[in-house]
Amino acid sequence: VYMSRFQELKDLIGTFEKDFIKFYDKGNKSAGTRVRKSMNDLKRKAQEIRKEVQEIKAQAKEQKP
């Protein structure tokens, strides 16, 4: 399961590259808007994974004698 979550993050980050280049190297303001949106998507995905990790930890704690 962890590899699929890790791969999700890698794939998501990979989709940002073109807009990062357009904004930082070429000064394209529209790309900057997309970069901000992408960062928000990444934040949501990170929060989702953090929540999942916490749930798994809580389940493991409950199963211990």
All heavy atoms as TSV, in Angstrom:
chain	resi	resn	atom	element	x	y	z
A	1	VAL	N	N	0.835	-1.199	0.000
A	1	VAL	CA	C	0.000	0.000	0.000
A	1	VAL	C	C	0.870	1.249	0.000
A	1	VAL	O	O	0.569	2.205	-0.683
A	1	VAL	CB	C	-0.954	-0.004	1.217
A	1	VAL	CG1	C	-1.671	1.306	1.350
A	1	VAL	CG2	C	-1.915	-1.156	1.127
A	2	TYR	N	N	1.952	1.242	0.791
A	2	TYR	CA	C	2.754	2.467	0.895
A	2	TYR	C	C	3.343	2.858	-0.448
A	2	TYR	O	O	3.444	4.050	-0.762
A	2	TYR	CB	C	3.826	2.342	1.977
A	2	TYR	CG	C	5.205	1.985	1.487
A	2	TYR	CD1	C	6.075	2.990	1.099
A	2	TYR	CD2	C	5.615	0.670	1.384
A	2	TYR	CE1	C	7.345	2.684	0.635
A	2	TYR	CE2	C	6.872	0.360	0.919
A	2	TYR	CZ	C	7.725	1.359	0.545
A	2	TYR	OH	O	8.957	1.048	0.083
A	3	MET	N	N	3.718	1.882	-1.264
A	3	MET	CA	C	4.317	2.228	-2.557
A	3	MET	C	C	3.304	2.907	-3.464
A	3	MET	O	O	3.659	3.820	-4.205
A	3	MET	CB	C	4.913	0.992	-3.242
A	3	MET	CG	C	6.265	0.587	-2.693
A	3	MET	SD	S	7.484	1.924	-2.648
A	3	MET	CE	C	7.866	2.116	-4.373
A	4	SER	N	N	2.046	2.490	-3.386
A	4	SER	CA	C	1.061	3.154	-4.229
A	4	SER	C	C	0.849	4.593	-3.761
A	4	SER	O	O	0.686	5.500	-4.584
A	4	SER	CB	C	-0.259	2.385	-4.235
A	4	SER	OG	O	-0.858	2.394	-2.955
A	5	ARG	N	N	0.844	4.835	-2.452
A	5	ARG	CA	C	0.710	6.194	-1.927
A	5	ARG	C	C	1.924	7.033	-2.316
A	5	ARG	O	O	1.791	8.181	-2.721
A	5	ARG	CB	C	0.567	6.182	-0.396
A	5	ARG	CG	C	-0.781	5.784	0.064
A	5	ARG	CD	C	-1.810	6.671	-0.555
A	5	ARG	NE	N	-2.951	6.791	0.336
A	5	ARG	CZ	C	-3.944	7.617	0.113
A	5	ARG	NH1	N	-3.947	8.383	-0.941
A	5	ARG	NH2	N	-4.945	7.658	0.941
A	6	PHE	N	N	3.109	6.447	-2.203
A	6	PHE	CA	C	4.336	7.146	-2.572
A	6	PHE	C	C	4.321	7.467	-4.068
A	6	PHE	O	O	4.669	8.579	-4.475
A	6	PHE	CB	C	5.544	6.291	-2.197
A	6	PHE	CG	C	6.856	6.971	-2.408
A	6	PHE	CD1	C	7.236	8.035	-1.611
A	6	PHE	CD2	C	7.709	6.550	-3.408
A	6	PHE	CE1	C	8.455	8.674	-1.807
A	6	PHE	CE2	C	8.926	7.178	-3.610
A	6	PHE	CZ	C	9.298	8.239	-2.812
A	7	GLN	N	N	3.882	6.515	-4.872
A	7	GLN	CA	C	3.814	6.724	-6.313
A	7	GLN	C	C	2.804	7.817	-6.652
A	7	GLN	O	O	3.038	8.622	-7.555
A	7	GLN	CB	C	3.447	5.419	-7.037
A	7	GLN	CG	C	3.613	5.501	-8.537
A	7	GLN	CD	C	5.045	5.792	-8.959
A	7	GLN	OE1	O	5.982	5.166	-8.486
A	7	GLN	NE2	N	5.218	6.748	-9.856
A	8	GLU	N	N	1.694	7.858	-5.927
A	8	GLU	CA	C	0.709	8.931	-6.131
A	8	GLU	C	C	1.366	10.299	-5.944
A	8	GLU	O	O	1.131	11.214	-6.739
A	8	GLU	CB	C	-0.442	8.806	-5.131
A	8	GLU	CG	C	-1.431	7.728	-5.419
A	8	GLU	CD	C	-2.512	7.659	-4.349
A	8	GLU	OE1	O	-3.011	8.723	-3.933
A	8	GLU	OE2	O	-2.845	6.541	-3.935
A	9	LEU	N	N	2.158	10.428	-4.881
A	9	LEU	CA	C	2.839	11.698	-4.629
A	9	LEU	C	C	3.834	12.032	-5.739
A	9	LEU	O	O	3.887	13.164	-6.221
A	9	LEU	CB	C	3.570	11.663	-3.294
A	9	LEU	CG	C	2.706	11.794	-2.051
A	9	LEU	CD1	C	3.558	11.621	-0.797
A	9	LEU	CD2	C	1.997	13.124	-2.021
A	10	LYS	N	N	4.610	11.041	-6.150
A	10	LYS	CA	C	5.590	11.270	-7.210
A	10	LYS	C	C	4.899	11.679	-8.509
A	10	LYS	O	O	5.355	12.601	-9.195
A	10	LYS	CB	C	6.433	10.018	-7.428
A	10	LYS	CG	C	7.458	9.788	-6.338
A	10	LYS	CD	C	8.196	8.481	-6.459
A	10	LYS	CE	C	8.790	8.195	-7.793
A	10	LYS	NZ	N	9.575	6.946	-7.843
A	11	ASP	N	N	3.804	10.999	-8.828
A	11	ASP	CA	C	3.081	11.322	-10.057
A	11	ASP	C	C	2.497	12.737	-9.987
A	11	ASP	O	O	2.557	13.486	-10.965
A	11	ASP	CB	C	1.958	10.313	-10.313
A	11	ASP	CG	C	2.485	8.923	-10.646
A	11	ASP	OD1	O	3.684	8.786	-10.981
A	11	ASP	OD2	O	1.687	7.966	-10.569
A	12	LEU	N	N	1.937	13.077	-8.846
A	12	LEU	CA	C	1.359	14.399	-8.666
A	12	LEU	C	C	2.424	15.482	-8.828
A	12	LEU	O	O	2.229	16.455	-9.558
A	12	LEU	CB	C	0.695	14.503	-7.290
A	12	LEU	CG	C	-0.059	15.788	-6.983
A	12	LEU	CD1	C	-1.208	15.987	-7.973
A	12	LEU	CD2	C	-0.590	15.745	-5.561
A	13	ILE	N	N	3.556	15.291	-8.203
A	13	ILE	CA	C	4.640	16.265	-8.297
A	13	ILE	C	C	5.159	16.357	-9.728
A	13	ILE	O	O	5.473	17.443	-10.219
A	13	ILE	CB	C	5.774	15.924	-7.305
A	13	ILE	CG1	C	5.274	16.183	-5.880
A	13	ILE	CG2	C	7.034	16.730	-7.594
A	13	ILE	CD1	C	6.187	15.684	-4.800
A	14	GLY	N	N	5.210	15.231	-10.410
A	14	GLY	CA	C	5.671	15.219	-11.795
A	14	GLY	C	C	4.814	16.075	-12.713
A	14	GLY	O	O	5.307	16.641	-13.695
A	15	THR	N	N	3.534	16.195	-12.391
A	15	THR	CA	C	2.645	16.989	-13.238
A	15	THR	C	C	2.891	18.489	-13.084
A	15	THR	O	O	2.441	19.272	-13.909
A	15	THR	CB	C	1.156	16.694	-12.928
A	15	THR	OG1	O	0.851	17.093	-11.594
A	15	THR	CG2	C	0.823	15.224	-13.116
A	16	PHE	N	N	3.601	18.906	-12.059
A	16	PHE	CA	C	3.850	20.319	-11.795
A	16	PHE	C	C	5.023	20.885	-12.591
A	16	PHE	O	O	5.128	22.089	-12.751
A	16	PHE	CB	C	4.204	20.565	-10.321
A	16	PHE	CG	C	3.232	20.053	-9.303
A	16	PHE	CD1	C	3.615	19.984	-7.982
A	16	PHE	CD2	C	1.959	19.642	-9.633
A	16	PHE	CE1	C	2.744	19.529	-7.011
A	16	PHE	CE2	C	1.077	19.180	-8.678
A	16	PHE	CZ	C	1.481	19.128	-7.358
A	17	GLU	N	N	5.905	20.048	-13.044
A	17	GLU	CA	C	7.200	20.493	-13.569
A	17	GLU	C	C	7.096	21.545	-14.674
A	17	GLU	O	O	7.774	22.579	-14.633
A	17	GLU	CB	C	8.018	19.305	-14.063
A	17	GLU	CG	C	9.415	19.697	-14.485
A	17	GLU	CD	C	10.271	18.499	-14.836
A	17	GLU	OE1	O	9.750	17.382	-14.993
A	17	GLU	OE2	O	11.493	18.701	-14.947
A	18	LYS	N	N	6.247	21.313	-15.658
A	18	LYS	CA	C	6.168	22.253	-16.780
A	18	LYS	C	C	5.750	23.644	-16.315
A	18	LYS	O	O	6.289	24.650	-16.772
A	18	LYS	CB	C	5.187	21.736	-17.829
A	18	LYS	CG	C	5.703	20.550	-18.599
A	18	LYS	CD	C	4.705	20.062	-19.609
A	18	LYS	CE	C	5.212	18.798	-20.287
A	18	LYS	NZ	N	4.217	18.237	-21.206
A	19	ASP	N	N	4.778	23.690	-15.401
A	19	ASP	CA	C	4.332	24.999	-14.922
A	19	ASP	C	C	5.391	25.681	-14.066
A	19	ASP	O	O	5.525	26.907	-14.106
A	19	ASP	CB	C	3.013	24.863	-14.150
A	19	ASP	CG	C	1.843	24.606	-15.079
A	19	ASP	OD1	O	1.845	25.123	-16.211
A	19	ASP	OD2	O	0.921	23.860	-14.685
A	20	PHE	N	N	6.149	24.910	-13.296
A	20	PHE	CA	C	7.248	25.490	-12.511
A	20	PHE	C	C	8.267	26.137	-13.448
A	20	PHE	O	O	8.720	27.258	-13.201
A	20	PHE	CB	C	7.930	24.422	-11.653
A	20	PHE	CG	C	7.371	24.308	-10.270
A	20	PHE	CD1	C	6.190	23.620	-10.047
A	20	PHE	CD2	C	8.022	24.867	-9.187
A	20	PHE	CE1	C	5.666	23.508	-8.772
A	20	PHE	CE2	C	7.510	24.762	-7.899
A	20	PHE	CZ	C	6.331	24.076	-7.691
A	21	ILE	N	N	8.618	25.428	-14.507
A	21	ILE	CA	C	9.585	25.966	-15.473
A	21	ILE	C	C	9.038	27.226	-16.130
A	21	ILE	O	O	9.734	28.244	-16.234
A	21	ILE	CB	C	9.936	24.899	-16.534
A	21	ILE	CG1	C	10.739	23.766	-15.882
A	21	ILE	CG2	C	10.710	25.510	-17.695
A	21	ILE	CD1	C	10.896	22.535	-16.758
A	22	LYS	N	N	7.769	27.155	-16.560
A	22	LYS	CA	C	7.174	28.316	-17.224
A	22	LYS	C	C	7.130	29.531	-16.300
A	22	LYS	O	O	7.351	30.657	-16.736
A	22	LYS	CB	C	5.756	27.988	-17.700
A	22	LYS	CG	C	5.717	27.088	-18.901
A	22	LYS	CD	C	4.274	26.781	-19.284
A	22	LYS	CE	C	4.210	25.789	-20.432
A	22	LYS	NZ	N	2.807	25.458	-20.755
A	23	PHE	N	N	6.840	29.286	-15.024
A	23	PHE	CA	C	6.742	30.422	-14.110
A	23	PHE	C	C	8.108	30.933	-13.685
A	23	PHE	O	O	8.406	32.120	-13.818
A	23	PHE	CB	C	5.922	30.053	-12.863
A	23	PHE	CG	C	5.833	31.166	-11.878
A	23	PHE	CD1	C	5.074	32.290	-12.157
A	23	PHE	CD2	C	6.526	31.123	-10.686
A	23	PHE	CE1	C	4.989	33.351	-11.258
A	23	PHE	CE2	C	6.458	32.169	-9.779
A	23	PHE	CZ	C	5.686	33.288	-10.066
A	24	TYR	N	N	8.946	30.045	-13.159
A	24	TYR	CA	C	10.225	30.486	-12.596
A	24	TYR	C	C	11.257	30.869	-13.652
A	24	TYR	O	O	12.021	31.813	-13.460
A	24	TYR	CB	C	10.795	29.425	-11.654
A	24	TYR	CG	C	10.078	29.393	-10.326
A	24	TYR	CD1	C	9.180	28.381	-10.027
A	24	TYR	CD2	C	10.296	30.371	-9.362
A	24	TYR	CE1	C	8.512	28.353	-8.799
A	24	TYR	CE2	C	9.642	30.360	-8.148
A	24	TYR	CZ	C	8.750	29.342	-7.869
A	24	TYR	OH	O	8.093	29.330	-6.659
A	25	ASP	N	N	11.296	30.152	-14.760
A	25	ASP	CA	C	12.314	30.443	-15.766
A	25	ASP	C	C	11.849	31.438	-16.821
A	25	ASP	O	O	12.644	32.205	-17.353
A	25	ASP	CB	C	12.767	29.158	-16.457
A	25	ASP	CG	C	13.553	28.249	-15.528
A	25	ASP	OD1	O	13.940	28.694	-14.427
A	25	ASP	OD2	O	13.767	27.079	-15.889
A	26	LYS	N	N	10.536	31.415	-17.126
A	26	LYS	CA	C	10.046	32.247	-18.223
A	26	LYS	C	C	9.138	33.386	-17.768
A	26	LYS	O	O	8.736	34.214	-18.577
A	26	LYS	CB	C	9.320	31.371	-19.243
A	26	LYS	CG	C	10.238	30.307	-19.836
A	26	LYS	CD	C	9.515	29.395	-20.778
A	26	LYS	CE	C	10.480	28.323	-21.289
A	26	LYS	NZ	N	9.793	27.362	-22.128
A	27	GLY	N	N	8.792	33.402	-16.472
A	27	GLY	CA	C	7.984	34.481	-15.942
A	27	GLY	C	C	6.522	34.461	-16.351
A	27	GLY	O	O	5.842	35.482	-16.290
A	28	ASN	N	N	6.008	33.321	-16.764
A	28	ASN	CA	C	4.620	33.194	-17.185
A	28	ASN	C	C	3.691	33.263	-15.967
A	28	ASN	O	O	3.692	32.383	-15.122
A	28	ASN	CB	C	4.448	31.871	-17.939
A	28	ASN	CG	C	3.060	31.665	-18.479
A	28	ASN	OD1	O	2.081	31.882	-17.783
A	28	ASN	ND2	N	2.995	31.221	-19.722
A	29	LYS	N	N	2.901	34.335	-15.884
A	29	LYS	CA	C	2.051	34.544	-14.709
A	29	LYS	C	C	0.926	33.516	-14.617
A	29	LYS	O	O	0.534	33.122	-13.522
A	29	LYS	CB	C	1.475	35.958	-14.719
A	29	LYS	CG	C	2.533	37.007	-14.468
A	29	LYS	CD	C	1.952	38.392	-14.465
A	29	LYS	CE	C	3.069	39.418	-14.283
A	29	LYS	NZ	N	2.543	40.777	-14.275
A	30	SER	N	N	0.391	33.073	-15.729
A	30	SER	CA	C	-0.665	32.054	-15.713
A	30	SER	C	C	-0.136	30.744	-15.139
A	30	SER	O	O	-0.845	30.039	-14.424
A	30	SER	CB	C	-1.206	31.801	-17.124
A	30	SER	OG	O	-1.814	32.960	-17.630
A	31	ALA	N	N	1.103	30.432	-15.451
A	31	ALA	CA	C	1.726	29.228	-14.896
A	31	ALA	C	C	1.863	29.361	-13.389
A	31	ALA	O	O	1.738	28.378	-12.656
A	31	ALA	CB	C	3.081	28.973	-15.551
A	32	GLY	N	N	2.093	30.587	-12.904
A	32	GLY	CA	C	2.173	30.828	-11.465
A	32	GLY	C	C	0.869	30.476	-10.767
A	32	GLY	O	O	0.862	29.899	-9.678
A	33	THR	N	N	-0.238	30.811	-11.396
A	33	THR	CA	C	-1.551	30.464	-10.842
A	33	THR	C	C	-1.697	28.944	-10.774
A	33	THR	O	O	-2.184	28.405	-9.781
A	33	THR	CB	C	-2.679	31.065	-11.717
A	33	THR	OG1	O	-2.523	32.475	-11.728
A	33	THR	CG2	C	-4.042	30.686	-11.193
A	34	ARG	N	N	-1.254	28.270	-11.824
A	34	ARG	CA	C	-1.339	26.798	-11.839
A	34	ARG	C	C	-0.404	26.180	-10.800
A	34	ARG	O	O	-0.737	25.171	-10.179
A	34	ARG	CB	C	-1.039	26.270	-13.242
A	34	ARG	CG	C	-2.134	26.615	-14.239
A	34	ARG	CD	C	-1.954	25.916	-15.563
A	34	ARG	NE	N	-0.722	26.256	-16.255
A	34	ARG	CZ	C	-0.569	27.288	-17.077
A	34	ARG	NH1	N	-1.583	28.112	-17.317
A	34	ARG	NH2	N	0.584	27.506	-17.683
A	35	VAL	N	N	0.754	26.795	-10.591
A	35	VAL	CA	C	1.683	26.311	-9.561
A	35	VAL	C	C	1.021	26.417	-8.189
A	35	VAL	O	O	1.075	25.481	-7.385
A	35	VAL	CB	C	3.018	27.103	-9.588
A	35	VAL	CG1	C	3.833	26.863	-8.324
A	35	VAL	CG2	C	3.831	26.730	-10.822
A	36	ARG	N	N	0.372	27.541	-7.915
A	36	ARG	CA	C	-0.310	27.703	-6.628
A	36	ARG	C	C	-1.409	26.658	-6.456
A	36	ARG	O	O	-1.570	26.080	-5.387
A	36	ARG	CB	C	-0.890	29.123	-6.512
A	36	ARG	CG	C	0.180	30.154	-6.293
A	36	ARG	CD	C	-0.304	31.560	-5.943
A	36	ARG	NE	N	-1.726	31.723	-5.789
A	36	ARG	CZ	C	-2.537	32.359	-6.660
A	36	ARG	NH1	N	-2.032	32.847	-7.776
A	36	ARG	NH2	N	-3.814	32.513	-6.410
A	37	LYS	N	N	-2.164	26.399	-7.509
A	37	LYS	CA	C	-3.215	25.384	-7.451
A	37	LYS	C	C	-2.597	24.010	-7.208
A	37	LYS	O	O	-3.090	23.222	-6.390
A	37	LYS	CB	C	-4.030	25.361	-8.738
A	37	LYS	CG	C	-5.146	24.314	-8.713
A	37	LYS	CD	C	-5.763	24.141	-10.085
A	37	LYS	CE	C	-6.808	23.066	-10.098
A	37	LYS	NZ	N	-6.355	21.750	-9.703
A	38	SER	N	N	-1.509	23.730	-7.891
A	38	SER	CA	C	-0.828	22.444	-7.725
A	38	SER	C	C	-0.328	22.257	-6.296
A	38	SER	O	O	-0.422	21.174	-5.729
A	38	SER	CB	C	0.359	22.348	-8.697
A	38	SER	OG	O	-0.097	22.389	-10.018
A	39	MET	N	N	0.190	23.330	-5.718
A	39	MET	CA	C	0.666	23.249	-4.334
A	39	MET	C	C	-0.497	22.979	-3.373
A	39	MET	O	O	-0.351	22.238	-2.401
A	39	MET	CB	C	1.381	24.542	-3.929
A	39	MET	CG	C	2.705	24.767	-4.629
A	39	MET	SD	S	3.980	23.556	-4.169
A	39	MET	CE	C	3.724	22.288	-5.370
A	40	ASN	N	N	-1.650	23.530	-3.679
A	40	ASN	CA	C	-2.828	23.261	-2.862
A	40	ASN	C	C	-3.251	21.802	-2.997
A	40	ASN	O	O	-3.631	21.158	-2.016
A	40	ASN	CB	C	-3.972	24.207	-3.247
A	40	ASN	CG	C	-4.959	24.371	-2.143
A	40	ASN	OD1	O	-4.605	24.327	-0.971
A	40	ASN	ND2	N	-6.212	24.572	-2.505
A	41	ASP	N	N	-3.186	21.261	-4.216
A	41	ASP	CA	C	-3.502	19.841	-4.436
A	41	ASP	C	C	-2.535	18.953	-3.651
A	41	ASP	O	O	-2.941	17.956	-3.053
A	41	ASP	CB	C	-3.432	19.489	-5.924
A	41	ASP	CG	C	-4.520	20.155	-6.740
A	41	ASP	OD1	O	-5.516	20.635	-6.149
A	41	ASP	OD2	O	-4.376	20.195	-7.984
A	42	LEU	N	N	-1.264	19.335	-3.664
A	42	LEU	CA	C	-0.256	18.570	-2.930
A	42	LEU	C	C	-0.535	18.621	-1.429
A	42	LEU	O	O	-0.431	17.608	-0.734
A	42	LEU	CB	C	1.142	19.119	-3.232
A	42	LEU	CG	C	2.316	18.417	-2.553
A	42	LEU	CD1	C	2.386	16.949	-2.973
A	42	LEU	CD2	C	3.612	19.128	-2.901
A	43	LYS	N	N	-0.907	19.776	-0.946
A	43	LYS	CA	C	-1.237	19.933	0.473
A	43	LYS	C	C	-2.402	19.013	0.859
A	43	LYS	O	O	-2.358	18.346	1.893
A	43	LYS	CB	C	-1.604	21.391	0.749
A	43	LYS	CG	C	-1.998	21.685	2.179
A	43	LYS	CD	C	-2.372	23.143	2.314
A	43	LYS	CE	C	-2.944	23.426	3.684
A	43	LYS	NZ	N	-3.373	24.820	3.805
A	44	ARG	N	N	-3.424	18.979	0.012
A	44	ARG	CA	C	-4.583	18.106	0.284
A	44	ARG	C	C	-4.176	16.638	0.302
A	44	ARG	O	O	-4.595	15.873	1.166
A	44	ARG	CB	C	-5.674	18.336	-0.756
A	44	ARG	CG	C	-6.656	19.405	-0.382
A	44	ARG	CD	C	-7.887	19.339	-1.268
A	44	ARG	NE	N	-7.555	19.599	-2.667
A	44	ARG	CZ	C	-7.616	20.786	-3.238
A	44	ARG	NH1	N	-7.998	21.823	-2.551
A	44	ARG	NH2	N	-7.295	20.930	-4.499
A	45	LYS	N	N	-3.359	16.237	-0.668
A	45	LYS	CA	C	-2.911	14.842	-0.746
A	45	LYS	C	C	-2.070	14.497	0.471
A	45	LYS	O	O	-2.215	13.422	1.060
A	45	LYS	CB	C	-2.127	14.613	-2.037
A	45	LYS	CG	C	-1.592	13.204	-2.213
A	45	LYS	CD	C	-2.673	12.152	-2.212
A	45	LYS	CE	C	-3.451	12.154	-3.497
A	45	LYS	NZ	N	-4.430	11.034	-3.556
A	46	ALA	N	N	-1.194	15.396	0.881
A	46	ALA	CA	C	-0.354	15.158	2.061
A	46	ALA	C	C	-1.224	15.004	3.305
A	46	ALA	O	O	-0.981	14.124	4.139
A	46	ALA	CB	C	0.646	16.294	2.240
A	47	GLN	N	N	-2.238	15.845	3.436
A	47	GLN	CA	C	-3.129	15.761	4.588
A	47	GLN	C	C	-3.886	14.439	4.592
A	47	GLN	O	O	-4.064	13.817	5.643
A	47	GLN	CB	C	-4.105	16.938	4.595
A	47	GLN	CG	C	-4.928	17.039	5.849
A	47	GLN	CD	C	-4.077	17.263	7.094
A	47	GLN	OE1	O	-3.072	17.958	7.055
A	47	GLN	NE2	N	-4.467	16.659	8.186
A	48	GLU	N	N	-4.309	14.007	3.428
A	48	GLU	CA	C	-5.013	12.733	3.296
A	48	GLU	C	C	-4.121	11.571	3.750
A	48	GLU	O	O	-4.556	10.690	4.496
A	48	GLU	CB	C	-5.412	12.551	1.825
A	48	GLU	CG	C	-6.092	11.277	1.470
A	48	GLU	CD	C	-6.333	11.193	-0.036
A	48	GLU	OE1	O	-6.798	12.205	-0.623
A	48	GLU	OE2	O	-6.039	10.148	-0.621
A	49	ILE	N	N	-2.871	11.601	3.339
A	49	ILE	CA	C	-1.934	10.540	3.714
A	49	ILE	C	C	-1.619	10.610	5.203
A	49	ILE	O	O	-1.549	9.584	5.880
A	49	ILE	CB	C	-0.661	10.609	2.845
A	49	ILE	CG1	C	-1.024	10.249	1.394
A	49	ILE	CG2	C	0.420	9.669	3.383
A	49	ILE	CD1	C	0.094	10.461	0.397
A	50	ARG	N	N	-1.459	11.811	5.740
A	50	ARG	CA	C	-1.205	11.962	7.183
A	50	ARG	C	C	-2.350	11.355	7.995
A	50	ARG	O	O	-2.123	10.661	8.981
A	50	ARG	CB	C	-1.059	13.450	7.553
A	50	ARG	CG	C	0.221	14.074	7.064
A	50	ARG	CD	C	0.369	15.500	7.550
A	50	ARG	NE	N	0.728	15.452	8.959
A	50	ARG	CZ	C	0.128	16.154	9.911
A	50	ARG	NH1	N	-0.859	16.963	9.629
A	50	ARG	NH2	N	0.520	16.057	11.148
A	51	LYS	N	N	-3.568	11.615	7.562
A	51	LYS	CA	C	-4.742	11.080	8.253
A	51	LYS	C	C	-4.747	9.553	8.187
A	51	LYS	O	O	-5.012	8.877	9.180
A	51	LYS	CB	C	-6.015	11.650	7.632
A	51	LYS	CG	C	-7.280	11.204	8.309
A	51	LYS	CD	C	-8.494	11.836	7.661
A	51	LYS	CE	C	-9.763	11.305	8.313
A	51	LYS	NZ	N	-10.969	11.814	7.631
A	52	GLU	N	N	-4.440	9.019	7.020
A	52	GLU	CA	C	-4.401	7.569	6.844
A	52	GLU	C	C	-3.337	6.937	7.753
A	52	GLU	O	O	-3.583	5.909	8.386
A	52	GLU	CB	C	-4.113	7.238	5.385
A	52	GLU	CG	C	-4.108	5.754	5.087
A	52	GLU	CD	C	-3.830	5.513	3.630
A	52	GLU	OE1	O	-2.667	5.717	3.191
A	52	GLU	OE2	O	-4.768	5.146	2.918
A	53	VAL	N	N	-2.177	7.559	7.830
A	53	VAL	CA	C	-1.097	7.058	8.678
A	53	VAL	C	C	-1.541	7.033	10.138
A	53	VAL	O	O	-1.322	6.056	10.858
A	53	VAL	CB	C	0.194	7.902	8.496
A	53	VAL	CG1	C	1.206	7.610	9.589
A	53	VAL	CG2	C	0.789	7.660	7.123
A	54	GLN	N	N	-2.182	8.107	10.564
A	54	GLN	CA	C	-2.650	8.183	11.952
A	54	GLN	C	C	-3.676	7.092	12.241
A	54	GLN	O	O	-3.649	6.478	13.309
A	54	GLN	CB	C	-3.244	9.565	12.235
A	54	GLN	CG	C	-3.469	9.829	13.696
A	54	GLN	CD	C	-2.176	9.784	14.505
A	54	GLN	OE1	O	-1.102	10.147	14.035
A	54	GLN	NE2	N	-2.264	9.323	15.721
A	55	GLU	N	N	-4.574	6.832	11.302
A	55	GLU	CA	C	-5.580	5.774	11.476
A	55	GLU	C	C	-4.922	4.400	11.582
A	55	GLU	O	O	-5.317	3.582	12.411
A	55	GLU	CB	C	-6.577	5.803	10.323
A	55	GLU	CG	C	-7.504	6.984	10.359
A	55	GLU	CD	C	-8.337	7.137	9.091
A	55	GLU	OE1	O	-8.176	6.326	8.152
A	55	GLU	OE2	O	-9.148	8.087	9.037
A	56	ILE	N	N	-3.930	4.155	10.754
A	56	ILE	CA	C	-3.226	2.867	10.782
A	56	ILE	C	C	-2.501	2.701	12.117
A	56	ILE	O	O	-2.529	1.626	12.724
A	56	ILE	CB	C	-2.254	2.742	9.587
A	56	ILE	CG1	C	-3.059	2.626	8.286
A	56	ILE	CG2	C	-1.309	1.559	9.766
A	56	ILE	CD1	C	-2.234	2.752	7.021
A	57	LYS	N	N	-1.883	3.777	12.588
A	57	LYS	CA	C	-1.199	3.721	13.886
A	57	LYS	C	C	-2.188	3.441	15.014
A	57	LYS	O	O	-1.904	2.643	15.913
A	57	LYS	CB	C	-0.452	5.029	14.155
A	57	LYS	CG	C	0.821	5.189	13.349
A	57	LYS	CD	C	1.443	6.549	13.524
A	57	LYS	CE	C	1.728	6.874	14.961
A	57	LYS	NZ	N	2.366	8.179	15.163
A	58	ALA	N	N	-3.335	4.055	14.967
A	58	ALA	CA	C	-4.350	3.864	16.006
A	58	ALA	C	C	-4.870	2.430	15.982
A	58	ALA	O	O	-5.076	1.820	17.046
A	58	ALA	CB	C	-5.499	4.844	15.816
A	59	GLN	N	N	-5.060	1.874	14.808
A	59	GLN	CA	C	-5.516	0.485	14.687
A	59	GLN	C	C	-4.482	-0.471	15.255
A	59	GLN	O	O	-4.821	-1.426	15.946
A	59	GLN	CB	C	-5.794	0.128	13.234
A	59	GLN	CG	C	-7.040	0.761	12.681
A	59	GLN	CD	C	-7.201	0.524	11.190
A	59	GLN	OE1	O	-6.348	-0.084	10.539
A	59	GLN	NE2	N	-8.296	1.008	10.640
A	60	ALA	N	N	-3.218	-0.211	14.963
A	60	ALA	CA	C	-2.147	-1.065	15.467
A	60	ALA	C	C	-2.076	-1.006	16.984
A	60	ALA	O	O	-1.835	-2.018	17.653
A	60	ALA	CB	C	-0.813	-0.677	14.854
A	61	LYS	N	N	-2.286	0.171	17.538
A	61	LYS	CA	C	-2.248	0.348	18.984
A	61	LYS	C	C	-3.389	-0.416	19.645
A	61	LYS	O	O	-3.223	-1.005	20.710
A	61	LYS	CB	C	-2.332	1.824	19.326
A	61	LYS	CG	C	-2.085	2.151	20.769
A	61	LYS	CD	C	-2.049	3.639	21.003
A	61	LYS	CE	C	-1.724	3.958	22.434
A	61	LYS	NZ	N	-1.660	5.400	22.677
A	62	GLU	N	N	-4.559	-0.410	19.038
A	62	GLU	CA	C	-5.733	-1.124	19.563
A	62	GLU	C	C	-5.520	-2.641	19.544
A	62	GLU	O	O	-6.048	-3.339	20.393
A	62	GLU	CB	C	-6.974	-0.776	18.761
A	62	GLU	CG	C	-7.469	0.628	18.981
A	62	GLU	CD	C	-8.614	0.992	18.047
A	62	GLU	OE1	O	-9.073	0.109	17.277
A	62	GLU	OE2	O	-9.065	2.139	18.099
A	63	GLN	N	N	-4.761	-3.137	18.596
A	63	GLN	CA	C	-4.560	-4.576	18.437
A	63	GLN	C	C	-3.524	-5.129	19.400
A	63	GLN	O	O	-3.462	-6.329	19.623
A	63	GLN	CB	C	-4.175	-4.904	16.995
A	63	GLN	CG	C	-5.295	-4.667	16.036
A	63	GLN	CD	C	-4.890	-4.896	14.596
A	63	GLN	OE1	O	-3.746	-5.194	14.307
A	63	GLN	NE2	N	-5.834	-4.755	13.685
A	64	LYS	N	N	-2.701	-4.267	19.967
A	64	LYS	CA	C	-1.687	-4.733	20.906
A	64	LYS	C	C	-2.355	-5.144	22.220
A	64	LYS	O	O	-3.280	-4.490	22.668
A	64	LYS	CB	C	-0.648	-3.646	21.183
A	64	LYS	CG	C	0.345	-3.487	20.073
A	64	LYS	CD	C	1.451	-2.573	20.498
A	64	LYS	CE	C	2.516	-2.534	19.415
A	64	LYS	NZ	N	3.609	-1.678	19.803
A	65	PRO	N	N	-1.848	-6.217	22.837
A	65	PRO	CA	C	-2.448	-6.656	24.106
A	65	PRO	C	C	-2.146	-5.727	25.266
A	65	PRO	O	O	-1.300	-4.971	25.338
A	65	PRO	CB	C	-1.805	-8.022	24.377
A	65	PRO	CG	C	-0.652	-8.148	23.436
A	65	PRO	CD	C	-0.790	-7.070	22.400
